Amino acid sequence: AKEKTVALSMYLSSKNELETILTNERLKFREELKKAQSSVILSTAKLEETLLTNKSMSLAIKETDSAAASMELEISEVKKELEVSQKELSWMRSNVKKQDQIIAQVENSSAEHA
C-alpha cells in the first residue's frame, strides 16, 4: 500500500509538472501569437499606406503625362503659326523689294525726263 501511495504521489507530481509546463507553453504561444497578429496588422497598414502612395504617384504621373501631351500639342500649334508668319514675312520682304525696284525705276525715269 505504501508503494502504491509513493507511485501515486510520483504520478500526481509529474502530472502537475506536465500541466504546469503545458500551461506555460500555452501562455508563451498566446504571447507569440499576439505579437505575430500585431506584426501582421502593422504590415497590412504599411502595405495599405504604400498602395495609397503608389496610387497617388500614378495619378500624378498620369496628370504630368497629360500636361506634357497638352504642351506638345501647343508647341506644335505655335510652330505652325511661326512657319505661317515666316512665310508671310518672306512674302512681304519680296513685295518691299519689288516696290523698292519700282520706286527706283520711277525715280530714274523722272531724273531722265527732268
C-alpha positions as CSV (number, residue, x, y, z in Angstrom):
1,A,0.0,0.0,0.0
2,K,2.9,2.3,0.7
3,E,4.4,1.6,-2.7
4,K,1.1,2.5,-4.3
5,T,1.0,5.7,-2.4
6,V,4.5,6.6,-3.5
7,A,3.7,5.6,-7.1
8,L,0.5,7.6,-7.0
9,S,2.3,10.6,-5.4
10,M,5.0,10.5,-8.1
11,Y,2.4,10.2,-10.8
12,L,0.5,13.2,-9.5
13,S,3.7,15.1,-9.1
14,S,4.8,14.5,-12.7
15,K,1.2,15.1,-13.9
16,N,1.3,18.5,-12.1
17,E,4.7,19.3,-13.6
18,L,3.5,18.4,-17.1
19,E,0.3,20.6,-16.6
20,T,2.5,23.5,-15.4
21,I,4.8,23.1,-18.4
22,L,1.9,22.9,-20.8
23,T,0.2,25.9,-19.2
24,N,3.5,27.9,-19.5
25,E,3.9,26.8,-23.2
26,R,0.3,27.8,-23.9
27,L,0.9,31.2,-22.4
28,K,4.1,31.7,-24.4
29,F,2.3,30.5,-27.6
30,R,-0.5,33.0,-26.9
31,E,2.0,35.8,-26.4
32,E,3.9,34.9,-29.6
33,L,0.5,34.7,-31.4
34,K,-0.4,38.2,-30.2
35,K,3.0,39.5,-31.4
36,A,2.5,37.9,-34.8
37,Q,-1.0,39.3,-35.1
38,S,0.2,42.8,-34.2
39,S,3.0,42.4,-36.7
40,V,0.5,41.3,-39.4
41,I,-1.8,44.3,-38.6
42,L,1.2,46.7,-38.7
43,S,2.4,45.2,-42.0
44,T,-1.1,45.4,-43.5
45,A,-1.4,49.0,-42.5
46,K,2.0,49.8,-44.0
47,L,1.1,48.0,-47.2
48,E,-2.2,49.9,-47.5
49,E,-0.3,53.2,-47.0
50,T,2.2,52.2,-49.7
51,L,-0.6,51.3,-52.0
52,L,-2.2,54.7,-51.4
53,T,1.1,56.4,-52.0
54,N,1.6,54.4,-55.3
55,K,-2.0,55.3,-56.4
56,S,-1.2,59.0,-55.7
57,M,2.1,58.8,-57.6
58,S,0.4,57.0,-60.5
59,L,-2.3,59.7,-60.7
60,A,0.4,62.4,-60.5
61,I,2.3,60.7,-63.3
62,K,-0.8,60.5,-65.5
63,E,-1.6,64.2,-64.9
64,T,2.0,65.1,-65.7
65,D,1.9,63.0,-68.9
66,S,-1.4,64.6,-69.8
67,A,0.0,68.1,-69.2
68,A,3.1,67.2,-71.3
69,A,1.0,65.9,-74.2
70,S,-1.1,69.1,-74.0
71,M,2.1,71.2,-74.0
72,E,3.5,69.3,-77.0
73,L,0.3,70.0,-78.9
74,E,0.5,73.7,-78.0
75,I,4.2,73.8,-79.1
76,S,3.2,72.1,-82.4
77,E,0.5,74.7,-82.9
78,V,2.9,77.6,-82.2
79,K,5.5,76.1,-84.6
80,K,2.8,76.0,-87.4
81,E,1.9,79.6,-86.6
82,L,5.6,80.6,-86.7
83,E,6.0,78.9,-90.1
84,V,3.0,80.8,-91.5
85,S,4.4,84.0,-90.0
86,Q,7.8,83.4,-91.6
87,K,6.2,82.7,-95.0
88,E,4.2,85.9,-94.7
89,L,7.3,87.9,-93.7
90,S,9.2,86.4,-96.6
91,W,6.4,87.4,-99.0
92,M,6.3,90.9,-97.5
93,R,10.1,91.3,-97.9
94,S,9.7,90.2,-101.5
95,N,6.9,92.8,-102.1
96,V,9.0,95.5,-100.4
97,K,11.9,94.7,-102.7
98,K,9.6,94.9,-105.8
99,Q,8.2,98.2,-104.6
100,D,11.8,99.5,-104.0
101,Q,12.7,98.5,-107.5
102,I,9.6,100.2,-108.9
103,I,10.3,103.4,-106.9
104,A,13.9,103.3,-108.1
105,Q,12.8,102.9,-111.7
106,V,10.3,105.7,-111.4
107,E,13.0,107.9,-109.8
108,N,15.4,107.1,-112.6
109,S,12.7,107.7,-115.2
110,S,11.9,111.1,-113.5
111,A,15.6,112.0,-113.4
112,E,16.0,111.2,-117.1
113,H,13.0,113.2,-118.1
114,A,13.9,116.2,-116.0
